Amino acid sequence: MSDSVQSKVKRGIVVAPYTLDLVDAVKAFNARLRAGGVAMAFPESPVPQWLPPIDGREIFHEYYVAVDQDAVRGTYILKHQPFSVAGQPARLSQFRLPLSEGQIDKQYAAVGVQIYLDAVRKQKLLYTVGIGGYQEAVAQMLLSAGWKTRPVSFYFRVFHPRRFLQNIVYLRTTPLRRFVLNAMAVSGLGAVAVHAYQALKARRPPRIPTLQWSEENSFGSWADEIWQAAKSDYSLIAVRDSNILNILYPAGDPRWIRLKVAFQGKVVGWALLLNVPMRDHNYFGNMRVGSLIDCLALPGMEDKVVSAALRHLKRAKAEIVVTNLSHRSWLSAAESQGFCPATSNFIFAASKPLAQMITAVDPEMDRIHMTRGDGGGPDNLLAARK
């Protein structure tokens, strides 16, 4: 295709809200991406199943598409949500699922930049979390645009070493590795090694006699009290009052495990968990995977919440527990309870205006609170990937 024709194509593409008349075009767009080897797909309904716009709600999704006559060439989502930034209330938008036909056809290479610029025009205080690693094209684009980034650390704790060694697909990449891991599993040497390593990582005993927790059907006023007491400890944190939490993790969804955690008779925090039996997962094979998805605690009580979450998931027969955390106090709490770090491809990125607000009070950006719960929704959470 000539340069003049390419210019026409680019000039003719308009970014607009996703409407019902574009459903077939989105389906065709997804089919082209799929045929080109792109695993991700854009929602094929213009009405979000998770966090739809509802009058009076502060947290909701908006869907946008880049339209070339009757064809869709790109897409993205804005997730609008109230935050506390440097101790002040602010409305932020998460830049999610930017997809472009340029991923499979070079004549549409400019579409990715076009949808990014459209998002920036709509909202200056943008962030994203997840991405998939620094090697991804979107990560490179955001870095080029001056966004500040940092990984949201990935941690795991193994409860069943034999099942772990037999199922950890991420490590079982060659016949030799599979042979060694199987031998360690059967002989029991693996269990000794895993338990010894985790005990070495733990900096204090995980058993806390005066620690109590209970499963709750929803988040109540006790969650509001934790939010009010904790929010100032973070340079960036999404609002986690009971209203928002009950929208994100609704009572009607039986998958969520909500733990209210008390220490010496006082509620000190909460944890939001999943406990899912995997089937041929690309990291965890057929293990039952527990996940610490979201959490909040009174400052200094983070280790109590992590301990309660681990003990609850162990009793519920989880074979491994995983989590992603970013705040320095939560990282310290995870390590104190024997969690082991591994390379994370769950990346947080902040636009230049947002990054300036954060770094003014947190130059190292290590008081940001980002978890799996700040990511892309229930389906992504259930995948429990790094």
Buried (B, 14 or more C-beta within 10 A) or exposed (E): EEEEEBEEBBEEBEBEEBEEEBBEBBBEBBEBBEEEEBEEBBBEEBEBEBBEEEEEEEBBBBBBBBBBEEBBBBBBBBBBBBBBBBEEEBEBBBBBBBBBBBBBBEBBBBBBBBBBEBBBEBBEBBBBBBBBBEEBBBBEBBEEBEBBBBBBBBBBBBBBBBBBBBBBBBBBEEEEEBEBBBEBBEEEEBBEEBBEEBEEBBEEEBEBEEBBBEEBEBBBEBBBBBBEBBBEBBBBBBBBBBBBBBBBBEEEEEEBBBBBBBBEEEBBBBBBBBBBEBEEBEBBBBBBBBBBBBBBBBEEBBBBBBBBBBBBBBEEEBBBBBBBBBBBBBBBBBBBBBBBEEEBBBBBBBBEEBBEBBBEBBEEBEBBBBBBBBBBBBEEBBBBBB
